[in-house]
Amino acid sequence: MHIYVNGRNIEITEAIKAYVKEKIGKVANHYDQIQGIEVVLSVIKNPAASGKHVAEVTCKMNTGVVRCEEAADSMYESIDLLADKLMRQVKKFKDKTLNASDKSSIRLDNIQGESVEPEAITEE
């Protein structure tokens, strides 16, 4: 699994890159189907904006994509919030995909089990 870190309106230092890889890399421990993670860090230069540091992540998996975004006053705070949000979404995605394979069709249950006799329709 590769973690790509890009920046918009900000220079990505080695410290920020290492922090992102440490925090976001923990997601791989929960789900082994992750192919790659792309993180985009950006700074909004509008003085009227409240959350000026924005962190976005796109997590590509074998069966789908999970994307989330967080904004905060500090870049490290936005990365922390993003890591927590991504962890919750990946766990939810994993549970959804694992539970989907356990479900069986109602039609197949009737074929494999007892045959259900159609009810006789009586006209009154």
Residue pairs with C-beta under 8 A, 6 or more apart in sequence:
1 28
1 34
1 35
1 36
1 37
2 36
2 37
3 20
3 21
3 24
3 25
3 36
3 37
3 38
3 39
4 36
4 37
4 38
4 39
5 12
5 16
5 17
5 20
5 21
5 39
5 41
6 12
6 38
6 39
6 40
6 41
7 40
7 41
7 42
8 40
8 41
8 42
8 43
9 42
9 43
9 44
9 45
10 41
10 42
10 43
10 75
12 41
16 41
16 75
16 79
19 76
19 79
20 39
20 41
20 79
23 79
23 80
23 82
23 83
24 37
24 39
24 57
24 79
24 82
24 83
24 86
26 83
26 87
27 34
27 37
27 59
27 83
27 86
27 87
27 90
28 34
30 87
30 90
30 91
30 94
31 61
31 90
31 91
31 93
31 94
33 61
33 62
33 63
34 59
34 60
34 61
34 90
35 60
35 61
35 62
36 59
36 60
37 57
37 58
37 59
37 60
38 57
38 58
38 60
39 55
39 56
39 57
39 82
40 55
40 56
40 57
41 53
41 54
41 55
41 56
41 75
41 78
41 79
42 53
42 54
42 55
42 56
43 52
43 53
43 54
43 75
44 51
44 52
44 53
44 54
45 52
46 52
50 71
50 73
51 71
51 72
51 73
51 78
52 71
52 73
53 71
53 72
53 73
53 74
53 75
53 77
53 78
54 69
54 70
54 71
54 78
55 69
55 70
55 71
55 75
55 78
55 79
55 81
55 82
56 67
56 68
56 69
56 82
57 67
57 68
57 69
57 82
57 86
58 65
58 66
58 67
59 65
59 66
59 67
59 86
59 89
59 90
61 93
63 97
64 93
64 97
66 86
66 89
66 90
66 93
68 82
68 85
68 86
68 89
69 82
70 78
70 81
70 82
70 85
71 78
72 78
72 81
110 116
